[in-house]
Amino acid sequence: MNVSLPAAIKEEFPGGVCVGSIQERSGLAQSVISSYLSSMQKIGLLESRRFGQWTYYRRNEEAIAEFLEQFAAGLQTKKD
């Protein structure tokens, strides 16, 4: 079965977005975007997968939910 790369990416890494697409939509330099993405990946908010020369990123929903819970709890503590 001959599957095109984008179809394979959608199947193997659903929700993934190529860095080039992020740059195109944001208008920021690729170095700036790469720095932000790297920081978010290091703390676990993003997952990445490399397909050939392209790196795709997607949100780590579980980590984001945990972060938001801790953030909300911290706000609640300061409020009390």
RALIN-V143610 format. One record per residue. N is the residue number from 1. RES is the residue in three letters. NEAR is the number of other C-alpha atoms within 8 Angstrom. Layout:
N_RES_NEAR + N_RES_NEAR
//
This chain:
1_MET_2 + 2_ASN_3 + 3_VAL_6 + 4_SER_6 + 5_LEU_6 + 6_PRO_6 + 7_ALA_8 + 8_ALA_9 + 9_ILE_11 + 10_LYS_10 + 11_GLU_7 + 12_GLU_6 + 13_PHE_8 + 14_PRO_7 + 15_GLY_8 + 16_GLY_11 + 17_VAL_9 + 18_CYS_10 + 19_VAL_13 + 20_GLY_7 + 21_SER_8 + 22_ILE_10 + 23_GLN_12 + 24_GLU_8 + 25_ARG_6 + 26_SER_6 + 27_GLY_6 + 28_LEU_8 + 29_ALA_7 + 30_GLN_9 + 31_SER_6 + 32_VAL_8 + 33_ILE_12 + 34_SER_9 + 35_SER_8 + 36_TYR_8 + 37_LEU_9 + 38_SER_8 + 39_SER_8 + 40_MET_10 + 41_GLN_11 + 42_LYS_7 + 43_ILE_7 + 44_GLY_9 + 45_LEU_12 + 46_LEU_12 + 47_GLU_10 + 48_SER_10 + 49_ARG_8 + 50_ARG_8 + 51_PHE_8 + 52_GLY_5 + 53_GLN_5 + 54_TRP_8 + 55_THR_11 + 56_TYR_12 + 57_TYR_13 + 58_ARG_10 + 59_ARG_9 + 60_ASN_10 + 61_GLU_7 + 62_GLU_6 + 63_ALA_9 + 64_ILE_10 + 65_ALA_8 + 66_GLU_8 + 67_PHE_8 + 68_LEU_8 + 69_GLU_8 + 70_GLN_8 + 71_PHE_8 + 72_ALA_8 + 73_ALA_8 + 74_GLY_8 + 75_LEU_8 + 76_GLN_8 + 77_THR_7 + 78_LYS_6 + 79_LYS_5 + 80_ASP_4
//
